[in-house]
Amino acid sequence: MSFIRLWFTGYYNPAKMIEELRSKPAPLWGFYGQFLRAAMDSLLLYLPVALMGRVPPMPSNISALPTEQYYWHLIWLSPLVLAAGWLLQSAFIHLGLRLSGRRSDFDQILNIGGLSALVVGAFILVWDWAWISMGGLDQYALGFSHLAISLWGVAIGTVGLKRILGVPTWLGALLNLLTIPIALPFGIMFMRSPL
């Protein structure tokens, strides 16, 4: 199955996506997934928002990056932040499995996380543009909706850990849920709502 087909399979049959992912080169396909997700955010969200002349609703936390041009900076900064989150979340799951005395394969965890990020991230991109086109509510409502959508990623990650590494469902779900507060500080610190 090709990479693109595998990605779209994640929307209608995530379990089949995971089964196919098992035989794909790890962590290469996870990297492709994370890279494509980051490129879409940069080029299909932050670039158009910057071209529209929007200013983020919250000021920049980095004094060298002025708020007025922050969306321009997110074009190159968001792939770095998303990659750091992907690596940290995968490392946390690997560490959690090792500390619980279970077998782990960091490359497979990176593959699962990268494809999960692509499936969910592409949906969030469409979701964000739907909010922008409807006038949206505010950045906080959009942020809470992102958290709710992230549960979809938790489900995909849980299925991946169970089917590829034999992790019990309860432990896979717990580890995947705990990755949300690991990535959240990066998002709060560096990313900005497109609203």
C-alpha positions as CSV (number, residue, x, y, z in Angstrom):
1,M,0.0,0.0,0.0
2,S,1.4,3.4,-0.9
3,F,2.0,6.1,1.7
4,I,-0.9,8.3,0.5
5,R,-3.3,5.3,0.5
6,L,-2.2,4.4,3.9
7,W,-2.8,7.9,5.1
8,F,-6.4,8.0,3.7
9,T,-7.1,4.5,5.1
10,G,-6.6,6.1,8.5
11,Y,-9.9,8.0,8.1
12,Y,-12.2,5.1,7.4
13,N,-10.3,2.1,8.9
14,P,-7.6,3.1,11.4
15,A,-7.0,-0.5,12.4
16,K,-6.2,-1.5,8.8
17,M,-3.9,1.5,8.6
18,I,-2.0,0.2,11.7
19,E,-1.9,-3.3,10.3
20,E,-0.3,-2.1,7.1
21,L,2.0,0.3,9.0
22,R,3.5,-2.7,10.8
23,S,5.4,-3.8,7.6
24,K,6.5,-0.3,6.5
25,P,10.0,1.1,7.1
26,A,10.2,2.6,10.6
27,P,10.6,5.4,11.6
28,L,10.8,6.6,8.0
29,W,7.0,6.5,7.4
30,G,6.4,8.2,10.7
31,F,8.8,10.9,9.7
32,Y,7.0,11.3,6.3
33,G,3.7,11.6,8.2
34,Q,5.0,14.2,10.6
35,F,6.8,16.1,7.9
36,L,3.7,16.2,5.6
37,R,1.5,17.3,8.6
38,A,4.0,20.1,9.4
39,A,4.3,21.2,5.8
40,M,0.5,21.4,5.5
41,D,0.3,23.5,8.7
42,S,3.0,25.9,7.4
43,L,1.9,26.2,3.8
44,L,-1.9,25.8,4.1
45,L,-2.6,27.5,7.4
46,Y,0.0,29.9,8.6
47,L,1.1,31.2,5.1
48,P,-2.4,32.1,4.0
49,V,-3.2,33.6,7.4
50,A,0.0,35.7,7.2
51,L,-0.8,36.8,3.7
52,M,-4.3,37.9,4.9
53,G,-2.4,40.2,7.3
54,R,-3.8,38.7,10.5
55,V,-2.2,39.2,13.8
56,P,-2.3,36.4,16.5
57,P,-4.8,37.0,19.3
58,M,-2.1,36.4,21.9
59,P,1.3,38.2,21.9
60,S,4.5,36.4,21.1
61,N,6.4,34.7,24.0
62,I,9.6,35.2,22.1
63,S,10.8,38.8,22.1
64,A,12.8,38.4,19.0
65,L,9.7,37.4,17.0
66,P,7.3,40.4,17.0
67,T,3.6,39.6,17.4
68,E,2.7,41.5,14.2
69,Q,4.8,39.1,12.1
70,Y,4.3,36.0,14.2
71,Y,2.3,34.1,11.6
72,W,5.2,34.6,9.1
73,H,7.5,33.1,11.7
74,L,5.2,30.2,12.3
75,I,5.7,29.1,8.7
76,W,9.2,27.9,9.7
77,L,8.7,27.6,13.4
78,S,5.7,25.3,13.4
79,P,7.5,22.3,11.8
80,L,10.2,22.5,14.4
81,V,7.7,22.7,17.3
82,L,5.6,19.8,15.8
83,A,8.7,17.7,15.3
84,A,9.9,18.3,18.9
85,G,6.4,17.3,20.2
86,W,6.4,14.2,18.0
87,L,9.8,13.1,19.3
88,L,9.0,14.0,23.0
89,Q,5.7,12.2,22.9
90,S,7.2,9.1,21.3
91,A,10.1,9.1,23.8
92,F,7.6,9.3,26.7
93,I,5.6,6.3,25.4
94,H,8.9,4.4,24.9
95,L,10.0,5.3,28.4
96,G,6.6,4.4,29.9
97,L,6.7,1.0,28.2
98,R,10.3,0.3,29.4
99,L,9.5,1.4,32.9
100,S,6.5,-0.9,33.0
101,G,8.8,-3.8,32.0
102,R,7.3,-4.2,28.6
103,R,8.9,-4.6,25.2
104,S,9.2,-1.4,23.2
105,D,10.4,-0.4,19.7
106,F,11.1,3.3,19.4
107,D,11.1,3.2,15.6
108,Q,7.6,1.7,15.5
109,I,6.3,4.2,18.1
110,L,7.7,7.0,15.9
111,N,5.8,5.4,12.9
112,I,2.6,5.2,14.8
113,G,2.9,8.8,16.1
114,G,3.8,10.3,12.8
115,L,0.9,8.7,10.9
116,S,-1.5,9.4,13.7
117,A,-0.4,13.1,13.6
118,L,-0.9,13.2,9.9
119,V,-4.4,11.7,10.0
120,V,-5.6,13.9,12.8
121,G,-3.5,17.0,11.8
122,A,-4.9,17.1,8.3
123,F,-8.4,16.9,9.7
124,I,-7.6,19.8,12.2
125,L,-6.4,21.9,9.2
126,V,-9.7,21.5,7.5
127,W,-11.5,22.1,10.8
128,D,-9.5,25.3,11.4
129,W,-10.4,26.7,7.9
130,A,-14.1,25.8,8.5
131,W,-13.9,27.9,11.7
132,I,-12.2,30.8,10.0
133,S,-14.7,30.8,7.1
134,M,-17.7,30.7,9.6
135,G,-16.3,33.6,11.6
136,G,-15.2,31.2,14.4
137,L,-16.0,31.7,18.1
138,D,-12.7,32.5,19.7
139,Q,-9.2,31.0,20.1
140,Y,-10.2,29.2,23.3
141,A,-13.1,27.4,21.9
142,L,-10.9,26.4,18.9
143,G,-8.3,25.2,21.3
144,F,-10.8,23.1,23.3
145,S,-12.1,21.6,20.0
146,H,-8.5,20.6,19.1
147,L,-8.2,18.8,22.5
148,A,-11.3,16.9,21.8
149,I,-10.1,16.0,18.3
150,S,-6.8,14.9,19.8
151,L,-8.7,12.0,21.5
152,W,-9.0,10.6,18.0
153,G,-5.1,10.5,17.9
154,V,-5.2,8.8,21.3
155,A,-7.4,6.1,19.9
156,I,-5.2,5.5,16.8
157,G,-2.1,5.5,19.0
158,T,-3.7,3.0,21.4
159,V,-4.7,0.6,18.5
160,G,-1.1,1.0,17.1
161,L,0.6,0.1,20.4
162,K,-1.8,-2.9,20.9
163,R,-1.5,-4.3,17.4
164,I,2.2,-3.6,16.7
165,L,3.8,-4.0,20.2
166,G,1.2,-6.0,22.0
167,V,0.6,-3.3,24.7
168,P,-2.6,-3.8,26.7
169,T,-5.3,-1.4,25.7
170,W,-5.5,0.3,29.1
171,L,-1.8,1.0,29.2
172,G,-1.7,2.2,25.5
173,A,-4.6,4.5,26.2
174,L,-3.0,5.9,29.4
175,L,0.3,6.5,27.8
176,N,-1.3,8.2,24.7
177,L,-3.5,10.3,26.9
178,L,-0.5,11.4,29.0
179,T,1.3,12.6,25.8
180,I,-1.3,15.4,25.5
181,P,0.0,17.4,28.5
182,I,3.5,16.8,27.2
183,A,2.8,18.5,23.9
184,L,0.5,21.1,25.3
185,P,3.2,23.4,26.8
186,F,4.9,23.5,23.4
187,G,1.7,24.5,21.7
188,I,0.9,27.1,24.3
189,M,4.4,28.6,24.2
190,F,5.0,28.7,20.4
191,M,1.9,28.1,18.4
192,R,-0.9,30.6,17.9
193,S,-4.5,30.2,16.9
194,P,-5.3,31.2,13.3
195,L,-8.5,33.0,14.6
